[in-house]
Amino acid sequence: MELNLERLRSNVRRASDEDLLDRVTVYRAEMEPAAIPIIEQELFARGITVDLVEAHLAKRENAQKRADGTVLKCTLCHRPAVVSGWGWHRMFGIVPVFPRRFSWCDEHQSKTSK
């Protein structure tokens, strides 16, 4: 499958700073090599410096990884997961059906621990 650079550029322009920072740091190994310079150019055009990119990477250093080195994503969003655990898969969001593993980012971890 060929990478559509115009579609990628359009996606990058619409993405949030946090999403782009995650892509260029924690998800970097999973990205198409041609996408990295496009994302970096957009970040720098938005005024995001190398120091801010490095600070974001340090903030995400506790992201959980699979055995192959890829980063786990939160079950509820696209952010990197920081904790995993067992929970119930629920039908219609109510009826527990079967136990399964979940992964949560910083934001959703705090919401699920209440």
OpenMM code with the backbone's topology and positions (N, CA, C; nanometers):
from openmm import Vec3, app, unit

residues = "MET GLU LEU ASN LEU GLU ARG LEU ARG SER ASN VAL ARG ARG ALA SER ASP GLU ASP LEU LEU ASP ARG VAL THR VAL TYR ARG ALA GLU MET GLU PRO ALA ALA ILE PRO ILE ILE GLU GLN GLU LEU PHE ALA ARG GLY ILE THR VAL ASP LEU VAL GLU ALA HIS LEU ALA LYS ARG GLU ASN ALA GLN LYS ARG ALA ASP GLY THR VAL LEU LYS CYS THR LEU CYS HIS ARG PRO ALA VAL VAL SER GLY TRP GLY TRP HIS ARG MET PHE GLY ILE VAL PRO VAL PHE PRO ARG ARG PHE SER TRP CYS ASP GLU HIS GLN SER LYS THR SER LYS".split()
positions = [
    Vec3(0.0841, -0.1179, 0.0000),
    Vec3(0.0000, 0.0000, 0.0000),
    Vec3(0.0886, 0.1242, 0.0000),
    Vec3(0.0619, 0.2139, -0.0899),
    Vec3(0.1430, 0.3339, -0.1062),
    Vec3(0.0963, 0.4448, -0.0114),
    Vec3(0.1912, 0.5156, 0.0453),
    Vec3(0.1622, 0.6256, 0.1363),
    Vec3(0.1178, 0.7478, 0.0561),
    Vec3(0.0001, 0.8010, 0.0884),
    Vec3(-0.0533, 0.9195, 0.0226),
    Vec3(-0.0067, 1.0418, 0.1022),
    Vec3(0.0954, 1.1097, 0.0525),
    Vec3(0.1560, 1.2213, 0.1254),
    Vec3(0.0617, 1.3400, 0.1423),
    Vec3(-0.0229, 1.3674, 0.0446),
    Vec3(-0.1169, 1.4797, 0.0575),
    Vec3(-0.2202, 1.4509, 0.1660),
    Vec3(-0.2667, 1.3286, 0.1701),
    Vec3(-0.3621, 1.2895, 0.2753),
    Vec3(-0.2946, 1.2976, 0.4124),
    Vec3(-0.1707, 1.2540, 0.4185),
    Vec3(-0.0945, 1.2609, 0.5425),
    Vec3(-0.0780, 1.4058, 0.5876),
    Vec3(-0.0397, 1.4937, 0.4962),
    Vec3(-0.0223, 1.6355, 0.5312),
    Vec3(-0.1530, 1.6963, 0.5834),
    Vec3(-0.2632, 1.6620, 0.5202),
    Vec3(-0.3935, 1.7115, 0.5640),
    Vec3(-0.4259, 1.6610, 0.7046),
    Vec3(-0.3989, 1.5351, 0.7297),
    Vec3(-0.4219, 1.4757, 0.8621),
    Vec3(-0.3350, 1.5432, 0.9674),
    Vec3(-0.2101, 1.5667, 0.9335),
    Vec3(-0.1163, 1.6293, 1.0268),
    Vec3(-0.1588, 1.7719, 1.0589),
    Vec3(-0.2069, 1.8461, 0.9601),
    Vec3(-0.2520, 1.9844, 0.9841),
    Vec3(-0.3716, 1.9885, 1.0794),
    Vec3(-0.4582, 1.8875, 1.0754),
    Vec3(-0.5774, 1.8845, 1.1613),
    Vec3(-0.5499, 1.8281, 1.3004),
    Vec3(-0.4381, 1.7599, 1.3190),
    Vec3(-0.4085, 1.6928, 1.4461),
    Vec3(-0.3695, 1.7930, 1.5545),
    Vec3(-0.3950, 1.7525, 1.6782),
    Vec3(-0.3564, 1.8366, 1.7919),
    Vec3(-0.2058, 1.8286, 1.8153),
    Vec3(-0.1531, 1.9259, 1.8888),
    Vec3(-0.0107, 1.9253, 1.9223),
    Vec3(0.0255, 1.7968, 1.9972),
    Vec3(-0.0580, 1.7586, 2.0947),
    Vec3(-0.0295, 1.6392, 2.1742),
    Vec3(-0.0245, 1.5136, 2.0871),
    Vec3(-0.1180, 1.5022, 1.9948),
    Vec3(-0.1211, 1.3872, 1.9045),
    Vec3(0.0061, 1.3824, 1.8200),
    Vec3(0.0454, 1.4954, 1.7636),
    Vec3(0.1672, 1.4999, 1.6820),
    Vec3(0.2914, 1.4690, 1.7649),
    Vec3(0.2954, 1.5207, 1.8865),
    Vec3(0.4091, 1.4924, 1.9745),
    Vec3(0.4159, 1.3426, 2.0075),
    Vec3(0.3014, 1.2809, 2.0322),
    Vec3(0.3008, 1.1362, 2.0568),
    Vec3(0.3503, 1.0598, 1.9340),
    Vec3(0.3050, 1.1004, 1.8170),
    Vec3(0.3455, 1.0310, 1.6939),
    Vec3(0.4963, 1.0393, 1.6715),
    Vec3(0.5528, 1.1566, 1.6950),
    Vec3(0.6945, 1.1765, 1.6647),
    Vec3(0.7872, 1.1265, 1.7764),
    Vec3(0.7289, 1.0917, 1.8919),
    Vec3(0.8108, 1.0419, 2.0032),
    Vec3(0.7786, 0.8951, 2.0308),
    Vec3(0.6737, 0.8672, 2.1060),
    Vec3(0.6471, 0.7298, 2.1501),
    Vec3(0.6038, 0.6357, 2.0374),
    Vec3(0.5341, 0.6868, 1.9368),
    Vec3(0.4908, 0.6010, 1.8254),
    Vec3(0.5847, 0.6084, 1.7048),
    Vec3(0.6981, 0.6723, 1.7204),
    Vec3(0.7897, 0.6956, 1.6091),
    Vec3(0.8306, 0.5672, 1.5359),
    Vec3(0.8619, 0.4618, 1.6105),
    Vec3(0.9071, 0.3360, 1.5495),
    Vec3(0.7972, 0.2706, 1.4657),
    Vec3(0.6728, 0.3044, 1.4927),
    Vec3(0.5603, 0.2446, 1.4208),
    Vec3(0.5171, 0.3279, 1.3002),
    Vec3(0.5759, 0.4460, 1.2840),
    Vec3(0.5367, 0.5371, 1.1760),
    Vec3(0.6109, 0.5039, 1.0471),
    Vec3(0.5500, 0.5422, 0.9358),
    Vec3(0.6175, 0.5347, 0.8070),
    Vec3(0.7338, 0.6336, 0.8111),
    Vec3(0.8525, 0.5945, 0.7658),
    Vec3(0.9669, 0.6864, 0.7701),
    Vec3(0.9410, 0.8207, 0.6999),
    Vec3(0.8645, 0.8205, 0.5930),
    Vec3(0.8361, 0.9450, 0.5197),
    Vec3(0.7454, 1.0386, 0.5987),
    Vec3(0.6727, 0.9867, 0.6979),
    Vec3(0.5798, 1.0699, 0.7752),
    Vec3(0.6516, 1.1540, 0.8807),
    Vec3(0.7634, 1.1079, 0.9297),
    Vec3(0.8334, 1.1757, 1.0384),
    Vec3(0.8715, 1.3200, 1.0030),
    Vec3(0.9374, 1.3449, 0.8889),
    Vec3(0.9725, 1.4850, 0.8571),
    Vec3(0.8505, 1.5752, 0.8405),
    Vec3(0.7411, 1.5212, 0.7892),
    Vec3(0.6193, 1.6008, 0.7713),
    Vec3(0.5641, 1.6423, 0.9074),
    Vec3(0.5614, 1.5488, 1.0014),
    Vec3(0.5124, 1.5785, 1.1362),
    Vec3(0.6050, 1.6774, 1.2058),
    Vec3(0.7351, 1.6551, 1.1948),
    Vec3(0.8311, 1.7462, 1.2578),
    Vec3(0.8193, 1.8870, 1.2009),
    Vec3(0.8029, 1.9002, 1.0691),
    Vec3(0.7877, 2.0323, 1.0076),
    Vec3(0.6636, 2.1034, 1.0604),
    Vec3(0.5535, 2.0289, 1.0746),
    Vec3(0.4300, 2.0888, 1.1264),
    Vec3(0.4487, 2.1337, 1.2709),
    Vec3(0.5131, 2.0525, 1.3522),
    Vec3(0.5375, 2.0898, 1.4914),
    Vec3(0.6218, 2.2170, 1.5000),
    Vec3(0.7281, 2.2233, 1.4226),
    Vec3(0.8156, 2.3401, 1.4265),
    Vec3(0.7439, 2.4631, 1.3713),
    Vec3(0.6548, 2.4444, 1.2724),
    Vec3(0.5755, 2.5561, 1.2200),
    Vec3(0.4795, 2.6087, 1.3268),
    Vec3(0.4389, 2.5231, 1.4183),
    Vec3(0.3500, 2.5635, 1.5282),
    Vec3(0.4267, 2.6218, 1.6463),
    Vec3(0.5579, 2.6267, 1.6343),
    Vec3(0.6385, 2.6843, 1.7412),
    Vec3(0.6834, 2.5843, 1.8462),
    Vec3(0.6685, 2.4559, 1.8175),
    Vec3(0.7126, 2.3513, 1.9104),
    Vec3(0.8622, 2.3300, 1.8875),
    Vec3(0.9419, 2.3530, 1.9903),
    Vec3(1.0875, 2.3419, 1.9783),
    Vec3(1.1344, 2.1999, 2.0081),
    Vec3(1.2601, 2.1748, 1.9788),
    Vec3(1.3208, 2.0450, 2.0085),
    Vec3(1.3152, 2.0178, 2.1585),
    Vec3(1.3353, 2.1204, 2.2392),
    Vec3(1.3283, 2.1041, 2.3852),
    Vec3(1.1893, 2.0580, 2.4294),
    Vec3(1.0848, 2.1121, 2.3673),
    Vec3(0.9486, 2.0715, 2.4020),
    Vec3(0.9210, 1.9280, 2.3580),
    Vec3(0.9758, 1.8876, 2.2446),
    Vec3(0.9607, 1.7490, 2.1979),
    Vec3(1.0285, 1.6545, 2.2959),
    Vec3(1.1500, 1.6899, 2.3378),
    Vec3(1.2226, 1.6063, 2.4340),
    Vec3(1.1510, 1.6019, 2.5693),
    Vec3(1.0921, 1.7126, 2.6115),
    Vec3(1.0171, 1.7155, 2.7370),
    Vec3(0.8929, 1.6269, 2.7275),
    Vec3(0.8293, 1.6267, 2.6118),
    Vec3(0.7126, 1.5405, 2.5923),
    Vec3(0.7530, 1.3935, 2.5985),
    Vec3(0.8645, 1.3605, 2.5373),
    Vec3(0.9133, 1.2225, 2.5412),
    Vec3(0.9431, 1.1807, 2.6847),
    Vec3(1.0031, 1.2689, 2.7624),
    Vec3(1.0319, 1.2381, 2.9031),
    Vec3(0.9020, 1.2178, 2.9808),
    Vec3(0.8006, 1.2970, 2.9484),
    Vec3(0.6702, 1.2846, 3.0147),
    Vec3(0.6041, 1.1502, 2.9838),
    Vec3(0.6335, 1.0961, 2.8677),
    Vec3(0.5732, 0.9703, 2.8234),
    Vec3(0.6628, 0.8486, 2.8494),
    Vec3(0.7707, 0.8658, 2.9249),
    Vec3(0.8649, 0.7558, 2.9448),
    Vec3(0.8044, 0.6363, 3.0174),
    Vec3(0.6929, 0.6560, 3.0879),
    Vec3(0.6298, 0.5460, 3.1594),
    Vec3(0.5266, 0.4713, 3.0743),
    Vec3(0.5231, 0.4983, 2.9443),
    Vec3(0.4301, 0.4289, 2.8549),
    Vec3(0.4617, 0.2792, 2.8534),
    Vec3(0.3568, 0.1989, 2.8576),
    Vec3(0.3755, 0.0535, 2.8580),
    Vec3(0.4051, 0.0036, 2.7176),
    Vec3(0.4927, -0.0968, 2.7109),
    Vec3(0.5323, -0.1519, 2.5815),
    Vec3(0.5045, -0.3013, 2.5759),
    Vec3(0.4768, -0.3472, 2.4550),
    Vec3(0.4620, -0.4908, 2.4303),
    Vec3(0.6008, -0.5526, 2.4213),
    Vec3(0.6062, -0.6846, 2.4115),
    Vec3(0.7338, -0.7551, 2.4012),
    Vec3(0.8125, -0.7125, 2.2776),
    Vec3(0.7425, -0.6747, 2.1701),
    Vec3(0.8118, -0.6345, 2.0473),
    Vec3(0.8567, -0.4884, 2.0487),
    Vec3(0.8300, -0.4174, 2.1590),
    Vec3(0.8746, -0.2793, 2.1723),
    Vec3(0.7725, -0.1746, 2.1317),
    Vec3(0.6612, -0.2162, 2.0712),
    Vec3(0.5580, -0.1192, 2.0345),
    Vec3(0.4833, -0.0745, 2.1595),
    Vec3(0.4306, 0.0456, 2.1548),
    Vec3(0.3659, 0.1073, 2.2707),
    Vec3(0.2177, 0.0698, 2.2740),
    Vec3(0.1714, 0.0315, 2.3922),
    Vec3(0.0284, 0.0039, 2.4114),
    Vec3(-0.0499, 0.1339, 2.4087),
    Vec3(-0.1641, 0.1323, 2.3431),
    Vec3(-0.2525, 0.2496, 2.3428),
    Vec3(-0.3627, 0.2287, 2.4456),
    Vec3(-0.4111, 0.3382, 2.4965),
    Vec3(-0.5229, 0.3366, 2.5898),
    Vec3(-0.6424, 0.2693, 2.5219),
    Vec3(-0.7157, 0.1907, 2.5982),
    Vec3(-0.8353, 0.1248, 2.5461),
    Vec3(-0.9416, 0.2268, 2.5071),
    Vec3(-0.9414, 0.3431, 2.5714),
    Vec3(-1.0470, 0.4422, 2.5524),
    Vec3(-1.0099, 0.5594, 2.4616),
    Vec3(-0.8824, 0.5730, 2.4265),
    Vec3(-0.8399, 0.6820, 2.3379),
    Vec3(-0.7106, 0.6403, 2.2665),
    Vec3(-0.6449, 0.7344, 2.2023),
    Vec3(-0.5238, 0.7027, 2.1256),
    Vec3(-0.3939, 0.7314, 2.2014),
    Vec3(-0.4032, 0.7806, 2.3249),
    Vec3(-0.2821, 0.8134, 2.4015),
    Vec3(-0.2090, 0.6866, 2.4452),
    Vec3(-0.0803, 0.6983, 2.4761),
    Vec3(-0.0047, 0.5824, 2.5259),
    Vec3(-0.0572, 0.5380, 2.6626),
    Vec3(-0.0683, 0.4077, 2.6804),
    Vec3(-0.1153, 0.3522, 2.8072),
    Vec3(-0.0026, 0.3539, 2.9100),
    Vec3(-0.0385, 0.3814, 3.0348),
    Vec3(0.0592, 0.3817, 3.1436),
    Vec3(0.0330, 0.2688, 3.2428),
    Vec3(-0.0857, 0.2105, 3.2363),
    Vec3(-0.1198, 0.1011, 3.3270),
    Vec3(-0.2165, 0.0064, 3.2552),
    Vec3(-0.2067, -0.1215, 3.2880),
    Vec3(-0.2964, -0.2228, 3.2327),
    Vec3(-0.3553, -0.3035, 3.3468),
    Vec3(-0.4705, -0.3587, 3.3224),
    Vec3(-0.5321, -0.4418, 3.4246),
    Vec3(-0.6523, -0.5148, 3.3692),
    Vec3(-0.7091, -0.5972, 3.4532),
    Vec3(-0.8254, -0.6758, 3.4140),
    Vec3(-0.9526, -0.5996, 3.4458),
    Vec3(-1.0508, -0.6171, 3.3605),
    Vec3(-1.1825, -0.5591, 3.3813),
    Vec3(-1.2840, -0.6411, 3.3051),
    Vec3(-1.4067, -0.5996, 3.3106),
    Vec3(-1.5138, -0.6717, 3.2423),
    Vec3(-1.5491, -0.6052, 3.1108),
    Vec3(-1.5545, -0.6857, 3.0060),
    Vec3(-1.6115, -0.6388, 2.8800),
    Vec3(-1.7622, -0.6373, 2.9026),
    Vec3(-1.8247, -0.5239, 2.8792),
    Vec3(-1.9669, -0.5111, 2.9111),
    Vec3(-2.0514, -0.4931, 2.7853),
    Vec3(-2.1590, -0.5701, 2.7782),
    Vec3(-2.2532, -0.5565, 2.6684),
    Vec3(-2.3404, -0.4348, 2.6962),
    Vec3(-2.3540, -0.3492, 2.5965),
    Vec3(-2.4303, -0.2246, 2.6084),
    Vec3(-2.3758, -0.1350, 2.7195),
    Vec3(-2.2508, -0.1573, 2.7582),
    Vec3(-2.1884, -0.0780, 2.8629),
    Vec3(-2.2397, -0.1089, 3.0026),
    Vec3(-2.3199, -0.2152, 3.0172),
    Vec3(-2.3829, -0.2444, 3.1458),
    Vec3(-2.3569, -0.3882, 3.1922),
    Vec3(-2.3933, -0.4838, 3.1095),
    Vec3(-2.3919, -0.6251, 3.1479),
    Vec3(-2.2518, -0.6839, 3.1310),
    Vec3(-2.1881, -0.7291, 3.2413),
    Vec3(-2.0557, -0.7900, 3.2274),
    Vec3(-2.0664, -0.9232, 3.1530),
    Vec3(-1.9828, -0.9385, 3.0494),
    Vec3(-1.9903, -1.0572, 2.9651),
    Vec3(-1.8711, -1.1497, 2.9884),
    Vec3(-1.7494, -1.0932, 2.9796),
    Vec3(-1.6295, -1.1746, 3.0021),
    Vec3(-1.5157, -1.0832, 3.0472),
    Vec3(-1.4219, -1.1398, 3.1249),
    Vec3(-1.3072, -1.0587, 3.1679),
    Vec3(-1.2094, -1.0394, 3.0524),
    Vec3(-1.1438, -0.9247, 3.0515),
    Vec3(-1.0422, -0.8966, 2.9491),
    Vec3(-0.9439, -0.7943, 3.0019),
    Vec3(-0.8309, -0.7824, 2.9330),
    Vec3(-0.7282, -0.6846, 2.9688),
    Vec3(-0.7655, -0.5491, 2.9109),
    Vec3(-0.7434, -0.4463, 2.9909),
    Vec3(-0.7618, -0.3083, 2.9482),
    Vec3(-0.6303, -0.2346, 2.9705),
    Vec3(-0.6103, -0.1288, 2.8949),
    Vec3(-0.4948, -0.0412, 2.9124),
    Vec3(-0.5472, 0.1014, 2.9205),
    Vec3(-0.4903, 0.1802, 3.0125),
    Vec3(-0.5388, 0.3158, 3.0317),
    Vec3(-0.4233, 0.4163, 3.0294),
    Vec3(-0.4495, 0.5337, 2.9723),
    Vec3(-0.3548, 0.6450, 2.9732),
    Vec3(-0.3649, 0.7157, 3.1079),
    Vec3(-0.2830, 0.8184, 3.1281),
    Vec3(-0.2875, 0.8965, 3.2529),
    Vec3(-0.4275, 0.9497, 3.2820),
    Vec3(-0.4900, 1.0058, 3.1814),
    Vec3(-0.6215, 1.0671, 3.1997),
    Vec3(-0.7283, 0.9643, 3.2364),
    Vec3(-0.7348, 0.8551, 3.1637),
    Vec3(-0.8383, 0.7545, 3.1893),
    Vec3(-0.8086, 0.6677, 3.3106),
    Vec3(-0.6833, 0.6551, 3.3474),
    Vec3(-0.6486, 0.5809, 3.4681),
    Vec3(-0.7113, 0.6486, 3.5895),
    Vec3(-0.7018, 0.7795, 3.5947),
    Vec3(-0.7565, 0.8524, 3.7087),
    Vec3(-0.9094, 0.8442, 3.7114),
    Vec3(-0.9726, 0.8367, 3.5951),
    Vec3(-1.1192, 0.8268, 3.5894),
    Vec3(-1.1678, 0.6876, 3.6279),
    Vec3(-1.0896, 0.5837, 3.5977),
    Vec3(-1.1331, 0.4468, 3.6272),
    Vec3(-1.1038, 0.4090, 3.7712),
    Vec3(-1.0158, 0.4819, 3.8377),
    Vec3(-0.9805, 0.4473, 3.9770),
    Vec3(-1.0757, 0.5103, 4.0775),
    Vec3(-1.1726, 0.5873, 4.0310),
    Vec3(-1.2688, 0.6524, 4.1226),
    Vec3(-1.3751, 0.5556, 4.1664),
] * unit.nanometer
topology = app.Topology()
chain = topology.addChain("A")
for resn in residues:
    res = topology.addResidue(resn, chain)
    for name in ("N", "CA", "C"):
        topology.addAtom(name, app.Element.getBySymbol(name[0]), res)
